[in-house]
C-alpha cells in the first residue's frame, strides 16, 4: 500500500461528464488523469476485513501508453490507495458526496485490500 496525501493528486474537470477526474501529481504516474467508476466495499466479517473494489477509466495517460497502464498492477494498487485516501478524507470532513467518478467504465476492475 502506498502512503498517499492530498499533495499526490488533484481533482480536475472532466469535459465528458459532470463528475471530476483525478490527476496524479507525484510519483511514477505523474500527470496521468483517471476517472473512477463503480466503487464497492466488500466486507468479510469472518476475517474482520473489507476490500475496496473499483473500476476506472484513464482519461489522459500522460507520457504512458494506455496498455502499459492497464497492465500495471502497481498502477492499479496506487489508484486503490488514492481512492482509499479520498474516501477516508471525505468521511473525516463529513462530505456527503465525493464528486469523483464516472458512470461508465471500459477498463479493469481492481480490488485493493487494506493493510494495517
Residue frames relative to the residue before (quaternion, step in Angstrom):
aa qw qx qy qz dx dy dz
X 1.0000 0.0000 0.0000 0.0000 0.00 0.00 0.00
X 0.3819 -0.7318 0.5296 0.1951 3.52 -1.08 0.80
X 0.3895 -0.6739 0.5680 0.2674 3.56 -1.16 0.61
X 0.0615 -0.8227 0.5639 -0.0383 3.54 -0.38 1.31
X 0.0736 -0.7566 0.6473 0.0564 3.54 -1.18 0.70
X 0.6702 -0.4904 0.3608 0.4245 3.56 -1.27 0.07
X 0.5739 0.5839 -0.3728 0.4367 3.60 1.27 -0.10
X 0.6253 0.5878 -0.3178 0.4031 3.59 1.28 -0.34
X 0.8005 0.1368 -0.0605 0.5804 3.59 1.21 -0.30
X 0.0937 -0.7484 0.6457 0.1190 3.52 -1.37 0.15
X 0.4458 -0.6516 0.5333 0.3038 3.55 -1.19 0.49
X 0.0861 -0.7969 0.5978 0.0141 3.56 -0.96 0.91
X 0.5625 -0.5912 0.4504 0.3623 3.54 -1.16 0.58
X 0.2628 -0.7365 0.6071 0.1408 3.50 -1.13 0.83
X 0.3642 -0.7746 0.4675 0.2211 3.62 -0.40 1.15
X 0.7079 0.4658 -0.2555 0.4655 3.61 1.21 -0.43
X 0.7932 0.1743 -0.0710 0.5791 3.60 1.24 -0.09
X 0.5547 -0.6393 0.4097 0.3402 3.61 -1.06 0.59
X 0.6286 0.5132 -0.3496 0.4682 3.61 1.18 -0.30
X 0.5363 -0.6624 0.4434 0.2774 3.55 -1.25 0.49
X 0.3845 -0.6528 0.5959 0.2664 3.48 -1.36 0.40
X 0.3606 -0.6947 0.5721 0.2451 3.55 -1.33 0.10
X 0.1607 -0.7810 0.5997 0.0672 3.56 -0.68 1.14
X 0.3397 -0.7353 0.5557 0.1872 3.55 -0.84 1.04
X 0.2363 -0.8282 0.5017 0.0806 3.55 -0.69 1.13
X 0.7888 0.2377 -0.1114 0.5558 3.58 1.17 -0.47
X 0.7569 0.4526 -0.2713 0.3855 3.53 -1.32 0.05
X 0.8253 -0.2849 0.2043 0.4428 3.50 -1.41 -0.21
X 0.7896 0.3268 -0.1454 0.4985 3.57 0.91 -0.93
X 0.1443 0.8207 -0.5337 0.1445 3.57 1.15 0.66
X 0.8309 0.2209 -0.2174 0.4621 3.56 -1.10 0.95
X 0.4926 0.6048 -0.4629 0.4210 3.62 1.22 0.10
X 0.1461 -0.7728 0.6125 0.0784 3.58 -1.03 0.82
X 0.0338 -0.7959 0.6042 -0.0162 3.55 -0.83 1.04
X 0.2318 -0.7188 0.6338 0.1668 3.51 -1.35 0.35
X 0.3386 -0.7363 0.5502 0.2014 3.56 -0.75 1.05
X 0.2817 -0.7385 0.5908 0.1619 3.54 -1.15 0.73
X 0.8288 -0.0867 0.1086 0.5420 3.54 -0.81 -1.05
X 0.1043 -0.7746 0.6228 0.0358 3.55 -0.97 0.95
X 0.0002 0.7976 -0.6022 0.0356 3.56 -0.90 0.98
X 0.1975 -0.7238 0.6444 0.1480 3.52 -1.22 0.65
X 0.1088 -0.7939 0.5976 0.0273 3.56 -0.71 1.11
X 0.2057 -0.7991 0.5582 0.0871 3.52 -0.59 1.19
X 0.1141 -0.7415 0.6574 0.0704 3.52 -1.20 0.73
X 0.2413 -0.8308 0.4829 0.1357 3.60 0.18 1.30
X 0.6530 0.5325 -0.3299 0.4257 3.59 0.96 -0.79
X 0.7195 0.3667 -0.2397 0.5388 3.60 1.18 -0.44
X 0.3462 -0.7655 0.4671 0.2756 3.57 1.36 -0.06
X 0.6063 0.5203 -0.3745 0.4706 3.55 0.86 1.03
X 0.1890 -0.7491 0.6209 0.1331 3.52 -1.33 0.23
X 0.2137 -0.7520 0.6065 0.1450 3.54 -1.21 0.53
X 0.3415 -0.7190 0.5766 0.1844 3.52 -1.19 0.68
X 0.0653 -0.7899 0.6097 0.0100 3.55 -0.67 1.12
X 0.0804 0.8090 -0.5770 0.0779 3.58 -0.98 0.74
X 0.2660 -0.6897 0.6359 0.2219 3.48 -1.36 0.33
X 0.0567 -0.7892 0.6108 0.0297 3.55 -1.21 0.40
X 0.1823 -0.7395 0.6335 0.1363 3.49 -1.35 0.31
X 0.3729 -0.6981 0.5599 0.2451 3.57 -0.94 0.86
X 0.2522 -0.7786 0.5622 0.1188 3.56 -0.64 1.17
X 0.7766 -0.0146 0.0390 0.6286 3.58 1.07 -0.83
X 0.2890 -0.8055 0.4925 0.1584 3.61 -0.47 1.14
X 0.4286 -0.6932 0.4798 0.3247 3.61 1.22 0.01
X 0.7912 -0.2656 0.2192 0.5054 3.57 -0.78 -1.04
X 0.5710 0.6072 -0.3650 0.4148 3.58 1.30 0.11
X 0.4663 -0.6041 0.5542 0.3324 3.53 -1.31 0.37
X 0.5997 -0.5928 0.3964 0.3631 3.58 -1.03 0.78
X 0.6923 0.4754 -0.2976 0.4541 3.61 0.82 -0.92
X 0.5750 0.5724 -0.3715 0.4514 3.59 1.17 -0.51
X 0.6849 0.4674 -0.2797 0.4841 3.60 0.92 -0.88
X 0.6855 0.5089 -0.2924 0.4308 3.58 0.84 -0.97
X 0.7231 0.4230 -0.2468 0.4871 3.60 1.12 -0.52
X 0.5931 0.6047 -0.3419 0.4069 3.59 1.28 -0.08
X 0.3201 -0.7755 0.5175 0.1684 3.60 -0.34 1.26
X 0.6138 0.5396 -0.3556 0.4534 3.61 1.06 -0.62
X 0.6135 0.5356 -0.3353 0.4737 3.58 1.07 -0.74
X 0.6658 0.4987 -0.2964 0.4692 3.58 0.90 -0.92
X 0.6373 0.5144 -0.3265 0.4718 3.59 0.99 -0.79
X 0.6444 0.5198 -0.3158 0.4634 3.58 1.01 -0.83
X 0.6329 0.5172 -0.3260 0.4750 3.58 1.01 -0.80
X 0.6258 0.5296 -0.3290 0.4687 3.58 1.07 -0.71
X 0.6559 0.5027 -0.3063 0.4724 3.58 0.99 -0.79
X 0.6257 0.5217 -0.3304 0.4766 3.59 1.02 -0.79
X 0.6762 0.4965 -0.2936 0.4582 3.58 0.85 -0.98
X 0.6357 0.5222 -0.3283 0.4642 3.58 0.95 -0.83
X 0.6479 0.5074 -0.3185 0.4705 3.59 0.96 -0.82
X 0.6550 0.5155 -0.3182 0.4517 3.60 0.88 -0.93
X 0.6687 0.4930 -0.3015 0.4679 3.60 0.89 -0.91
X 0.6735 0.4966 -0.2969 0.4601 3.59 0.83 -0.97
X 0.6620 0.5081 -0.3009 0.4616 3.57 0.92 -0.92
X 0.6756 0.4837 -0.3073 0.4638 3.60 0.91 -0.85
X 0.6407 0.5105 -0.3332 0.4667 3.62 1.02 -0.68
X 0.6429 0.5238 -0.3183 0.4593 3.57 1.03 -0.76
X 0.7358 0.3717 -0.2140 0.5241 3.57 1.15 -0.60
X 0.4524 -0.7401 0.4030 0.2918 3.57 1.32 0.40
X 0.3183 0.7289 -0.5365 0.2821 3.56 0.96 0.84
X 0.3867 -0.7637 0.4734 0.2075 3.57 -0.54 1.17
X 0.7942 0.1475 -0.0684 0.5856 3.58 0.99 -0.76
X 0.3925 -0.7476 0.4917 0.2129 3.54 -0.71 1.09
X 0.2930 -0.8078 0.4720 0.1971 3.59 1.02 -0.74
X 0.5805 0.5036 -0.4249 0.4784 3.57 1.10 0.60
X 0.5809 0.6307 -0.4110 0.3095 3.49 -1.22 0.18
X 0.2114 -0.7334 0.6375 0.1048 3.46 -1.42 -0.03
X 0.4832 -0.6958 0.4489 0.2845 3.59 -0.91 0.82
X 0.7662 0.2711 -0.1568 0.5611 3.57 1.12 -0.55
X 0.0064 -0.7888 0.6145 -0.0051 3.54 -1.07 0.72
X 0.1725 -0.7926 0.5760 0.1017 3.55 -0.99 0.75
X 0.6129 0.5433 -0.3567 0.4493 3.58 1.18 0.42
X 0.8147 -0.3262 0.2441 0.4127 3.44 -1.45 -0.09
X 0.2880 -0.6626 0.6474 0.2427 3.49 -1.36 0.34
X 0.0551 -0.8112 0.5821 -0.0060 3.57 -0.86 0.91
X 0.2074 -0.7682 0.5948 0.1138 3.53 -1.07 0.74
X 0.1620 -0.7851 0.5958 0.0481 3.56 -0.86 1.02
X 0.1992 -0.7660 0.5999 0.1171 3.58 -0.76 1.01
X 0.3955 -0.7249 0.5031 0.2551 3.57 -0.74 0.98
X 0.1999 -0.7485 0.6176 0.1356 3.52 -1.17 0.65
X 0.4245 -0.7106 0.5053 0.2439 3.52 -1.06 0.65
